[in-house]
């Protein structure tokens, strides 16, 4: 399916694309009454206006198009059933999203010309519950996003925008939901993600911009950038990092400065000209190609941005990516400057008696302390294995991983012979994980299932040289399995830099003559694989 929006975005002239300004700010200027919202019980639910007073929303869209915007966002920022439930409107989620997209699309069509086509971005906000902090579980959030994405897709949105993201796990739930909708509908739409970096320099759950990029890099995103929370001044360093490292087109959609409380109302002081000057710099010096306005920005702000979009061209970028794992907080490069990548193995019930005892006693605090001790001793990644006969491994992985995510700053290596346990960890670990004990011991279907999880959750894999015949003992066999796994993983869409191999060193001191060759086989297989 050809996308007119992507055709425009990637056209030879590399145009600067201008998004609209603040929907909420613009609606407030209309002095809407409770009756406009459909009654006092719905007052403040802007998403419901597409049903009760669509002309108010249409007026906002039209004003931004008249100001020169290329793209307007649907009035669906809080359009998931999870948020709408606060107004007892959960059952109207699909209808409101579809209606909002249809309304915006109609206005976009009316305002389009051959020279200046207009587009609609289906807005998917963060909601009011953070999955990393346990406010909502991954599957419930994903289900809500599926319904929203279906409505926006069916209503004619030209692209989907996951915006104002405060929790990387929330982004993963949304992206998984969107991917499922694309599969159901048989065609894709362009995809944009916009994270919110607070004034203290991280996302709300503590993620640095390098972690956010590493976590999102494996996903099929077209545009990645920032919006909300601050003005452009506090976004500069984050945008600079994306300019130097991100493979995606960069967007910057700031507030009109930091909000100030004036008479009980949020007030934004950044003038249209000040916004213009800041974003000119981002375009010319940092290669930003998508701009717009968030809270506090009005049509006159967007008019200034539309003016500069007529003449400015984004700087050509040559981003340098650094393959890394990531916790929700920060990254851990695979290639260390002064060391090899150290994996802490004490949280492994298959190999640590202490871990097994703590796990069997369900001493979660003790297990977290065990993790922290490995951080102090210099580990770069923590292996987590809860395989213990007689216990519910899925539950154990959920309980342990959910605690490690917020208490430890290192990435996790989820290690299990059962993919269900891996997925239990992936549903609570918002970082970029590694999936260990990936092999062919139980046949190809299990191996392919792990690849599916890696792609779905943006993880790397660690492949052990084991196949249906058992553990490889010779260099030839180890290399043969590695070649097979590498070929299948790459064909499945796993980036080569996300594939690790464990050649499974076997003992040489058993007294058995044939075991004396084990060391040589391991070293030789490593040489060949590298």
Residue pairs with C-beta under 8 A, 6 or more apart in sequence:
1 187
1 188
3 158
3 159
3 188
3 189
3 190
4 117
4 119
4 158
5 71
5 119
5 158
5 159
5 190
6 190
6 222
8 15
8 17
8 70
8 117
8 119
9 15
9 17
9 190
9 222
9 223
9 249
9 289
9 290
13 313
14 289
14 313
14 314
15 289
15 309
16 283
16 288
16 289
16 290
16 291
16 308
16 309
16 312
16 313
16 314
17 70
17 71
17 289
17 290
17 291
17 309
18 68
18 69
18 70
18 71
18 291
18 292
18 302
18 305
18 306
18 309
19 69
19 70
19 71
19 72
19 73
19 121
19 251
19 253
19 290
19 291
19 292
19 293
20 60
20 61
20 64
20 65
20 69
20 71
20 72
20 73
20 292
20 293
20 302
21 64
21 67
21 69
21 292
21 293
21 294
21 297
21 298
21 299
21 301
21 302
22 256
22 293
22 294
22 295
22 296
22 297
22 298
23 46
23 57
23 60
23 73
23 75
23 77
24 46
24 77
24 295
25 268
25 295
25 296
25 297
25 298
26 60
26 63
26 64
26 298
26 299
27 46
27 49
27 56
27 57
27 60
29 298
30 56
30 59
32 49
32 53
32 56
34 40
34 42
34 43
36 49
36 52
36 53
36 56
37 43
37 44
37 45
37 48
37 49
37 52
37 53
38 48
38 51
38 52
41 87
41 88
42 48
42 52
42 87
42 89
45 78
45 84
45 87
45 89
46 75
46 77
46 78
47 75
47 76
47 77
47 78
47 79
47 83
47 84
47 89
47 96
47 100
48 87
48 89
48 92
48 96
49 56
49 57
49 75
50 57
50 75
50 96
50 99
50 100
50 103
51 92
51 95
51 96
51 99
54 99
54 103
57 75
57 100
57 103
57 104
58 103
58 107
60 75
61 72
61 103
61 104
61 107
61 108
62 107
62 111
63 299
64 72
64 299
64 302
65 72
65 107
65 108
65 111
65 118
66 111
66 299
67 299
67 300
67 302
67 303
67 306
68 302
68 303
68 305
68 306
68 307
68 309
69 118
69 292
69 302
69 306
70 116
70 117
70 118
70 119
70 309
71 118
71 119
71 120
71 121
71 158
71 159
71 292
72 104
72 107
72 108
72 118
72 119
72 120
72 121
73 104
73 120
73 121
73 122
73 123
73 161
73 163
74 97
74 100
74 101
74 103
74 104
74 120
74 121
74 122
74 123
74 152
74 155
74 157
75 100
75 103
75 104
75 123
76 96
76 97
76 100
76 101
76 122
76 123
76 124
76 125
76 148
76 151
76 152
77 123
77 125
77 163
77 164
78 84
78 125
78 127
78 128
79 93
79 96
79 97
79 100
79 123
79 124
79 125
79 148
79 151
80 93
80 124
80 125
80 127
80 141
80 144
80 145
80 147
80 148
81 90
81 91
81 93
81 144
81 147
81 148
82 90
82 127
82 128
82 129
82 136
82 140
82 141
82 144
83 125
83 127
83 128
84 90
84 92
84 93
84 96
86 128
89 96
93 144
93 147
93 148
93 151
94 147
94 148
94 150
94 151
95 151
96 151
97 122
97 147
97 148
97 150
97 151
97 152
97 155
98 151
98 152
98 154
98 155
99 151
99 155
100 151
100 152
100 155
101 120
101 122
101 151
101 152
101 153
101 154
101 155
101 156
101 157
102 155
102 156
104 120
104 157
105 120
105 155
105 156
105 157
105 158
108 118
108 119
108 120
108 158
109 118
111 118
112 118
119 158
119 159
120 156
120 157
120 158
120 159
121 157
121 158
121 159
121 160
121 161
121 192
122 149
122 152
122 153
122 155
122 157
122 159
122 160
122 161
122 189
123 161
123 163
124 145
124 148
124 149
124 152
124 160
124 161
124 162
124 163
124 174
125 163
125 164
126 163
126 164
126 165
126 166
126 167
126 170
126 196
127 136
127 141
127 144
127 170
129 135
129 136
129 141
130 136
130 166
130 167
130 169
130 170
130 204
130 205
131 137
131 138
131 141
131 167
131 169
131 170
131 173
131 428
131 430
132 167
132 168
132 169
132 170
132 205
132 328
132 405
132 406
132 428
132 430
133 167
133 205
133 406
134 402
137 427
138 169
138 172
138 173
138 427
138 428
139 427
141 170
141 173
141 174
142 173
142 174
142 176
142 177
142 180
143 177
144 177
145 173
145 174
145 176
145 177
145 178
146 177
146 180
146 181
148 177
149 160
149 174
149 177
149 178
149 181
150 181
150 184
150 185
152 160
153 160
153 181
153 185
153 189
157 189
158 189
158 190
159 189
159 190
159 191
159 192
159 222
160 178
160 189
160 190
160 191
160 192
161 192
161 193
161 194
162 171
162 174
162 175
162 178
162 191
162 192
162 193
162 194
163 192
163 193
163 194
163 227
163 228
163 253
164 194
164 196
164 227
164 228
164 294
165 171
165 193
165 194
165 195
165 196
165 203
166 195
166 196
166 203
166 204
166 205
167 203
167 204
167 205
167 430
168 203
168 205
168 207
168 211
168 212
168 215
168 216
168 328
168 430
168 431
169 328
169 428
169 429
169 430
171 193
171 195
171 215
171 216
172 215
172 430
172 457
172 458
175 191
175 193
175 219
175 221
176 456
176 457
178 191
179 220
179 456
182 188
182 189
188 220
190 222
190 223
191 220
191 221
191 222
191 223
192 221
192 222
192 223
192 224
192 225
192 251
192 290
193 216
193 219
193 221
193 223
193 224
193 225
194 224
194 225
194 226
194 227
194 228
194 251
194 253
195 203
195 207
195 209
195 212
195 224
195 225
195 226
195 227
196 203
196 204
196 226
196 227
196 228
196 229
197 203
197 209
197 226
197 229
197 230
197 234
197 235
197 238
198 204
198 229
198 230
199 229
199 230
199 234
199 258
201 208
201 237
202 208
202 329
203 212
205 328
205 430
206 328
206 329
207 215
207 328
207 329
207 430
208 329
208 330
208 331
209 237
209 238
209 241
209 242
210 241
210 245
210 324
210 326
210 330
210 331
211 326
211 327
211 328
211 329
211 330
211 331
211 431
213 224
213 241
213 242
213 245
213 246
214 324
214 325
214 326
214 331
214 432
215 326
215 328
215 430
215 431
215 432
215 458
216 224
216 458
217 247
217 321
217 432
217 458
218 432
218 455
218 458
218 459
218 495
218 498
219 458
221 248
222 248
222 249
223 248
223 249
223 250
223 251
223 290
224 242
224 246
224 248
224 249
224 250
224 251
225 239
225 242
225 250
225 251
225 252
225 253
225 288
225 290
226 235
226 238
226 239
226 242
226 251
226 252
226 253
226 254
227 251
227 252
227 253
227 254
227 292
227 294
228 253
228 254
228 255
228 294
228 295
229 255
230 254
230 255
230 257
230 258
231 254
231 255
231 256
231 257
231 258
231 270
231 275
231 278
232 252
232 254
232 270
232 275
232 278
232 279
232 282
233 278
234 258
235 252
235 254
236 282
239 250
239 252
239 282
239 286
239 288
240 286
242 248
242 250
242 286
243 250
243 286
243 287
243 288
243 315
243 317
243 319
244 317
244 319
244 320
245 319
245 320
245 321
245 322
246 319
247 319
247 321
249 289
249 290
250 286
250 287
250 288
250 289
250 290
251 288
251 289
251 290
251 291
251 292
252 279
252 282
252 288
252 290
252 291
253 290
253 291
253 292
253 293
253 294
254 270
254 275
254 278
254 279
254 293
254 294
255 268
255 270
255 293
255 294
255 295
255 296
255 297
256 268
256 269
256 270
256 271
256 275
256 293
256 295
256 296
256 297
256 298
256 301
257 268
257 269
257 270
257 296
258 268
259 266
259 267
259 268
259 295
259 296
260 266
260 267
260 268
260 269
261 267
266 295
266 296
267 296
268 295
268 296
268 297
270 296
272 298
272 300
272 301
272 303
272 304
273 304
275 293
275 297
275 301
275 304
275 305
276 304
276 305
276 307
276 308
279 288
279 291
279 305
279 308
280 308
280 312
282 288
282 291
283 289
283 291
283 308
283 312
283 313
283 314
283 315
284 312
284 314
284 315
285 315
286 315
287 314
287 315
287 316
287 317
288 314
289 314
291 305
291 309
292 302
292 305
293 301
293 302
293 305
322 331
322 333
323 333
323 334
323 335
323 497
323 498
324 331
324 332
324 333
324 334
324 432
325 331
325 332
325 334
325 381
325 411
325 413
325 431
325 432
325 433
325 434
325 460
326 332
326 411
326 431
326 432
327 405
327 408
327 409
327 410
327 411
327 412
327 431
328 405
328 406
328 429
328 430
328 431
329 409
329 431
330 409
331 411
331 432
332 341
332 380
332 381
332 410
332 411
334 341
334 497
335 341
336 380
339 378
339 380
341 380
341 381
342 378
342 379
342 380
342 381
343 379
343 380
343 381
343 382
343 383
343 413
344 371
344 374
344 375
344 377
344 379
344 381
344 382
344 383
344 410
345 351
345 352
345 383
346 352
346 354
346 355
346 370
346 371
346 373
346 374
347 355
347 367
347 370
347 371
347 374
347 382
347 383
347 384
347 385
347 400
347 404
348 355
348 383
348 384
348 385
348 415
349 355
349 356
349 359
349 385
349 386
349 387
349 388
350 385
350 387
350 388
351 385
354 370
355 367
355 370
356 388
358 366
358 367
358 370
359 367
359 386
359 388
359 391
359 396
359 400
360 388
360 391
362 399
364 399
364 400
364 403
367 400
367 403
368 403
368 404
368 407
368 408
371 382
371 404
371 407
371 408
371 410
372 407
372 408
374 382
374 410
375 382
375 408
375 409
375 410
379 410
380 410
380 411
381 410
381 411
381 412
381 413
381 434
382 404
382 408
382 410
382 411
382 412
382 413
383 413
383 415
383 436
384 397
384 400
384 401
384 404
384 412
384 413
384 414
384 415
384 425
385 415
385 416
385 436
385 437
386 393
386 396
386 397
386 400
386 416
386 421
387 393
387 415
387 416
387 417
387 418
387 421
388 396
393 416
393 418
393 420
393 421
393 424
394 420
394 421
394 424
395 424
396 421
397 414
397 416
397 421
397 422
397 424
397 425
398 424
398 425
398 427
398 428
401 412
401 414
401 424
401 425
401 428
401 429
402 428
404 412
404 429
405 412
405 428
405 429
405 430
405 431
411 431
411 432
411 433
411 434
412 425
412 429
412 431
412 433
412 434
413 433
413 434
413 435
413 436
413 462
414 421
414 422
414 425
414 426
414 429
414 433
414 434
414 435
414 436
414 459
415 435
415 436
415 437
416 422
416 436
416 437
417 437
417 441
417 442
419 446
419 449
419 450
419 453
422 435
422 450
422 453
423 453
423 457
425 433
426 433
426 453
426 456
426 457
426 459
432 458
432 459
432 460
433 457
433 459
433 460
434 459
434 460
434 461
434 462
434 500
435 450
435 453
435 454
435 459
435 460
435 461
435 462
436 462
436 502
437 462
437 464
438 447
438 450
438 461
438 462
438 463
438 464
438 485
439 447
439 463
439 464
439 465
439 466
439 467
439 481
439 485
440 446
440 447
440 466
440 467
440 468
440 481
440 484
440 485
441 466
441 467
441 468
441 470
443 468
447 485
447 488
448 488
448 492
450 461
451 461
451 488
451 489
451 492
451 494
452 492
453 459
454 460
454 461
454 494
454 498
455 492
455 493
455 494
459 498
460 494
460 498
460 499
460 500
461 489
461 494
461 498
461 499
461 500
462 500
462 501
462 502
463 481
463 482
463 485
463 486
463 489
463 499
463 500
463 501
463 502
464 501
464 502
464 504
465 471
465 472
465 477
465 478
465 481
465 482
465 501
465 502
465 503
465 504
465 525
466 472
466 481
466 504
467 481
467 484
471 504
471 506
472 478
472 480
472 481
472 504
472 525
473 506
473 514
473 518
473 521
474 517
474 521
475 520
475 521
475 522
475 524
475 525
475 528
478 503
478 504
478 521
478 522
478 525
478 529
479 525
479 528
479 529
482 501
482 503
482 525
482 528
482 529
485 499
485 501
486 496
486 499
489 499
490 496
490 499
501 529
503 522
503 525
503 526
503 529
504 522
505 518
505 519
505 522
506 515
506 518
506 521
506 522
507 515
507 518
508 515
508 516
508 518
508 519
509 515
